[in-house]
């Protein structure tokens, strides 16, 4: 058992947890399960880079896709984009 856990990427569930389906529903709101076929050498390279950064390879792929597709280079970019949307100046 770990002495410390990182819950920063956890799903937010308001109120009492009523069932496993309640948890599954909250997780589905965060991510969408999809299937994609990639070259074996691409996956191996991604896994190697992800290990070097200390993250899972799917997390690494998602981070890179966010950077390229959405133009977000860091969590600060994501926060800034969210703040602009939430706190629009009228």
N, C-alpha and C positions, 0 to 999 in steps of 0.2 A: 504494500500500500504506500502511495506517495505521501510525503509530508505536506506538500502544497499542491493545490489544484488551480488551474487557470479557467475561470468561468466567464472570461470576457467575450467569448464567442457563443455563449449559451443562449438558448431560446428564452424569451421573456414570456412567462405565464402569469397572468394576473389572477389573483385569488387562489383558492385551494386547487390542488391537482386532483381531479376526480377519477381519472383512469389513464391507462397507457395510450388510448386513442386521443385523449386530450393533449398529451405530450407530443404524440406523432403529428397532430394537427398543427401545433405551434412550430414544430420543426419544418413542416411542409411550407409554411409561410415564409421561411427564410431561404430555402434552397429548393430547386427543382431537380428531381432525379431525371437524368437523361442518359442516353447511350451514344457513344461515338467510337468510330473505328480509327485508330491511329497506327502508324508504323511502329514496329517493335523497337527499332533503334531510337525513335523519338521518345517512346515511353521510358526506355532505359536511361536516356540522357536526362529526362525530366526527373526521374526518381533519384538519380545521382545528384542533381542540382538541389532538389528538395531536401535530401539528407544533409547536404552541406549547409543548408540554411536552417536545418532543424525543424522542418515542417513536413506534413504529409504531401504526397505528390499531387493529390487532387486539389488541395489548398493552394499549392504552388501554381498549378495550371490556372485556377480561378483568379489568383492574384495577377498573373501575367495577362490573362484575357481582359481583366478589368483595366489594366494599364493601357493595353493596345486599343481595345474596342471603345472603352468609355473615357480614355484619357486621364485615368486616375493613377497617379504614381505612388500614393501613400494613403494611409488612413486619414491624414490631415486633409488631403484633397477630397476624400469622401465626406468628411465632416463639413468642410467648407461648402461643398455642393449641396448637402442636406440643409445647412443653415440658410443658404440663399433661397432654397425652395420654401422652407418653413417661414422664414422671416422676410418675405417679400416686402419691399418698400412700396407703399401705395402712392 
